[in-house]
């Protein structure tokens, strides 16, 4: 994702992703690991165009 989310937003996302995984695939929340990766718009492209150029 692009940088700029608040710590509260990231925390909520991690919670929601964990809950969805456990609901869908089973297991325990403590067994789910989530890695958040922030990528600058000048390092991410789609359709041959950097997002920083859109």
Secondary structure by P-SEA (a helix, b strand, c coil): ccccccaaaaaaaaaaaaaaaaaacccccccbbbbbbbbccccccccccccccc
